[in-house]
Amino acid sequence: MVKLFSDEDKYEDQSDPPNIVEIFHSGIKDALRKILTENEMAWTDFAFGRSYELLSYAEIAEIERRVVEGGYRYAPSATISVQERPEAYVEELDAEGSADDFSFEHQGAVVESAESSGRQRRGQGDNVVEYSSNIIGTARYYRSIKDVMDALTNGVPEKTIAIIDDSGGTLTAPILEQFHGVICAGGTVKSHLGILTREYGIPCLMNARINGIRNGDLVEVEVSGAAKTMEAYQNDGDMSVRVWLLPR
């Protein structure tokens, strides 16, 4: 029988390994051994070639069924941001949602006087993908589980530009596709959220520094600017694009 790289038991020093680890590991290992043996193929050929073809959804669903029947219950993943970075979150927001008078007040945000049209610069960020034109939409903060639950229940309003503070994107994953754009206060263009928005075709700024933008404000995001490069990050180069507050 084919031996896998993962056959070494990483949990052998534990007298009672987690139930989910036991079931998932054994199920995946058994499925992979069967596939590699029946097809007489090397692990690399499977992993970098025919994995999606040979490992079916039905097989994964069967393993998950065994996990649930074994007594395991999944914990909500949306709380991971608060657990890992408690200093970055206001406790009341987790219960009450983002108040309409709340705003990020980043000291590094570049704020300028209003133009003759009434448009006023209110910050900047790192563009993930360069688009043909800027986007305009309504700002809405998504910083709590209640914010996301409200969106799941009532839907995300059209042309919403979501403002969030976690570059992992775990909290807003269930509603991410509904956003017109995203402004994220953390991370880089290579962060998980940057990758997700790029794949979904959602304009996004990472490492954003904004000041004085509140729920319901009309904003313009300069996603027509150049996407920030890794070379710029390495050399501390500034390729920031702008965020404007627009008059209603």
C-alpha positions in Angstrom: 0.0 0.0 0.0 1.2 3.5 -0.8 2.8 5.4 2.1 1.9 9.1 2.4 4.1 11.9 3.7 1.4 12.5 6.4 1.4 9.0 7.7 3.6 10.0 10.6 1.3 10.7 13.5 1.8 14.3 14.6 -0.5 13.7 17.6 1.1 10.6 18.9 2.2 12.4 22.1 -1.4 13.0 23.0 -3.3 10.3 24.8 -6.6 11.5 23.5 -6.2 13.3 20.1 -9.1 15.5 18.9 -12.0 13.6 17.4 -12.0 15.7 14.3 -8.3 15.2 13.7 -8.7 11.4 13.9 -11.7 11.2 11.6 -10.5 13.7 9.0 -6.9 12.4 8.9 -7.8 8.8 8.6 -10.5 9.5 6.1 -8.4 11.6 3.8 -5.4 9.2 4.1 -7.6 6.2 3.2 -9.1 8.0 0.2 -5.6 9.1 -1.1 -4.1 5.7 -0.6 -6.9 4.2 -2.7 -6.6 6.8 -5.4 -2.8 6.5 -5.7 -2.8 2.7 -5.7 -5.6 2.2 -8.2 -4.1 4.8 -10.6 -0.5 3.7 -10.0 0.5 7.4 -9.7 2.9 9.4 -7.5 1.8 11.9 -4.9 3.2 14.8 -6.9 1.2 13.7 -10.0 -2.0 13.7 -8.0 -1.4 16.9 -6.0 -0.2 19.0 -9.0 -2.3 17.3 -11.7 -5.5 15.3 -11.2 -6.5 16.0 -7.6 -9.8 17.7 -8.5 -10.6 14.9 -10.9 -9.8 12.0 -8.7 -10.9 13.1 -5.2 -14.6 13.7 -5.5 -17.0 15.9 -3.5 -18.9 12.8 -2.5 -15.8 11.4 -0.8 -15.2 14.6 1.2 -18.9 14.8 2.1 -18.8 11.3 3.4 -15.8 12.1 5.7 -17.6 15.2 7.0 -20.7 13.0 7.7 -18.6 10.7 9.8 -17.2 13.7 11.7 -20.6 15.0 12.6 -21.9 11.5 13.5 -18.9 11.1 15.7 -20.2 13.9 17.9 -18.1 16.8 16.6 -19.8 20.2 16.2 -18.1 23.0 14.3 -17.4 26.2 16.2 -18.3 29.5 14.5 -15.2 30.7 12.6 -16.3 34.3 12.5 -15.1 34.9 16.0 -11.5 34.0 15.3 -10.5 37.7 14.6 -11.7 38.8 18.0 -10.0 35.9 19.7 -6.6 36.4 18.0 -6.6 40.2 18.1 -8.7 41.3 21.1 -6.9 44.6 21.3 -8.1 45.7 17.9 -11.8 45.2 18.6 -14.3 47.2 20.7 -16.3 44.8 22.9 -19.6 46.6 22.6 -19.5 46.4 18.8 -19.4 42.6 18.9 -22.8 42.7 20.5 -24.5 45.8 19.2 -23.1 46.2 15.7 -21.4 49.2 14.1 -23.0 52.5 15.2 -23.8 55.0 12.4 -21.7 57.6 14.2 -18.6 55.4 14.4 -15.6 56.1 12.1 -12.0 55.1 11.7 -9.8 58.0 12.8 -6.4 56.9 11.5 -3.6 59.3 12.3 -1.8 58.5 9.0 -4.8 59.3 6.9 -4.3 62.2 4.5 -7.2 64.6 4.8 -7.5 67.6 2.4 -9.8 70.5 2.0 -12.9 69.9 -0.1 -12.6 70.5 -3.9 -15.0 72.9 -5.7 -17.2 70.0 -6.4 -17.5 69.2 -2.7 -15.4 66.0 -3.0 -12.9 65.8 0.0 -10.0 63.4 0.4 -10.4 61.3 3.5 -7.5 58.9 3.3 -5.6 56.3 1.2 -4.7 52.6 0.9 -2.9 50.0 -1.2 -4.8 49.0 -4.4 -5.1 45.3 -5.0 -6.1 45.4 -8.7 -6.0 48.3 -11.1 -9.4 48.8 -12.7 -10.4 51.0 -15.6 -12.3 53.5 -13.4 -12.9 54.4 -9.8 -15.8 53.1 -7.9 -18.5 55.1 -6.0 -20.7 53.6 -3.4 -22.1 53.8 0.1 -19.8 53.2 3.0 -20.8 50.6 5.6 -18.7 49.2 8.4 -18.7 45.4 9.0 -16.9 44.9 12.3 -19.0 42.5 14.3 -21.0 39.3 14.0 -24.2 41.3 14.3 -23.2 43.4 11.3 -22.7 40.3 9.2 -25.9 38.6 10.6 -27.9 41.6 9.7 -26.5 41.5 6.1 -27.3 37.7 5.9 -30.8 38.3 7.0 -31.7 41.5 5.1 -29.1 41.4 2.3 -26.2 43.8 1.5 -27.5 47.1 0.1 -26.6 47.7 -3.6 -23.3 49.6 -4.2 -22.0 48.9 -0.7 -18.4 49.7 -0.1 -17.5 47.6 3.0 -15.1 49.0 5.6 -13.5 46.2 7.7 -10.4 45.9 9.9 -9.3 42.3 9.5 -7.2 41.3 6.5 -8.1 37.6 6.9 -11.6 38.3 5.7 -13.1 35.5 7.9 -15.8 37.6 9.4 -17.2 38.9 6.1 -16.6 35.7 4.0 -20.4 34.8 3.9 -21.3 38.1 2.3 -18.1 39.1 0.5 -19.5 38.5 -3.0 -22.2 41.1 -2.5 -19.8 44.0 -1.9 -19.3 46.6 -4.5 -15.9 47.3 -3.0 -13.8 46.8 0.1 -11.7 49.1 2.2 -9.6 47.1 4.7 -7.6 48.7 7.5 -5.0 45.9 7.7 -2.9 43.6 5.6 -1.3 43.9 2.2 -2.3 43.1 -1.3 -1.1 39.5 -0.7 -3.2 39.0 2.4 -6.1 36.5 2.3 -8.7 39.2 1.8 -6.6 40.7 -1.0 -6.5 37.3 -2.8 -10.2 36.7 -2.3 -11.3 40.1 -3.6 -9.0 39.7 -6.6 -10.5 36.3 -7.5 -14.1 37.6 -7.1 -13.4 40.7 -9.1 -14.2 43.1 -6.2 -12.2 46.3 -6.0 -10.3 46.5 -2.8 -7.9 48.6 -0.8 -5.7 47.0 1.8 -3.7 48.7 4.6 -6.1 51.6 4.3 -5.8 54.7 6.5 -9.1 56.6 6.5 -10.6 59.3 8.7 -14.1 60.6 9.2 -16.1 58.2 7.0 -19.3 56.9 8.6 -22.1 54.5 7.8 -24.1 55.8 4.9 -21.5 58.2 3.5 -21.0 58.3 -0.2 -17.4 57.6 -1.1 -15.2 57.3 -4.1 -12.2 54.9 -4.2 -9.3 55.4 -6.6 -9.1 51.8 -7.8 -8.0 53.1 -11.2 -4.6 53.7 -9.6 -1.7 51.2 -10.0 -1.8 48.1 -7.8 0.8 48.1 -5.2 3.8 45.8 -5.9 5.8 43.6 -3.6 8.9 45.5 -4.6 7.2 48.7 -3.2 6.5 46.9 0.1 10.1 45.7 0.3 11.4 49.2 -0.4 8.8 51.0 1.6 7.6 52.7 -1.6 4.4 54.6 -1.4 1.9 53.6 -4.1 -1.2 54.7 -2.2 -4.4 55.5 -4.0 -7.0 57.9 -2.5 -10.4 57.7 -0.9 -12.8 60.6 -1.1 -15.9 61.6 0.8 -18.5 62.8 -1.7 -21.4 65.3 -1.1 -24.9 63.8 -1.1 
